């Protein structure tokens, strides 16, 4: 009895059994449409966020959060840079590296990035030592000229542990017959599997001292850092470069893999916009049901007007009634989306068992199961979009109801 009159009447219309069953059917269809759209959107964005997180985590396991390189020349004081970095509480690990493009020749030829690493410091910035499938990470001793190659790269080269490969580096040297690329035979002492195709197929690791001798470098390409909080990668790198003095270049993981992350983010945004059309369909159904309800309630509207309810009050009645339908559908969709996302892997397993199919082959996607990552901001944005569409869907029918003329509506009653 303490509710405002428009809210009270709107709630009564929502609870009352309508005489027109078709209107009830359209209202239920609009509720289900909004709920289905919200459910699908929450689940889809959770799966896309899960894949994005899986790719990011696998990539960052093998690469650093921040990279500091000397401007145009080898970094000769890398030991000082490592020592300074380790004193920063935001840094969990630091290691030098040498990186150069090369051509690896075995039974077949394949281009790859050859990285020289320090086996003692490298585990602080990557997990390459944990990804060895064949051979040994400890085989990268100075002077051994051993090489670790990715599993895909080994297949393309046609080599196994113990085979030798000729490494042609993109660095020329002067000879009596002219400029010649630097060549060196390395022995494959290990095969790793990072679970990320770009690394498994395009990267090989050697001992930093061996690669430094081959290239005749007085220093390293740069220093890589692993941080406790990867979101502060650029900030930490800039601070370290300033503390070292001199000319240094700083890049973080978002810059080094900019194309990948921008494409993943764009795919998520585009998919979200497209799937929002399902919610829009439910909102259009809500418009239809509200228009038919206004037509069905012409006599009631006329009586309310004669009793003193203003056009604005009539408009509020149908806005309340339609908005409650949208709220109910949104809540139902949020509950359904969260429930479906939490049980998606079980549902996927049941489908694979029943139909005897493999929906996510491990040799294609390099993952086991279906990764999901429900993010609260995504759920909040989806909820607000659904509520906004539902509210906008009530404006036109409510406006039509407010224009009802009592005399015209009661003429044939």
PyMOL commands that set and color helices and strands:
alter all, ss='L'
color gray80, all
select helices_A, chain A and resi 5-15+21-62+78-87+119-122+128-130+137-139+151-157+197-202+208-215+230-244+253-256+258-296+298-306+311-342+344-355+362-365+376-402+406-410
alter helices_A, ss='H'
color red, helices_A
select strands_A, chain A and resi 66-70+91-105+109-117+132-135+146-150+164-175+178-192+203-207+222-227+248-252
alter strands_A, ss='S'
color yellow, strands_A
deselect
rebuild
show_as cartoon
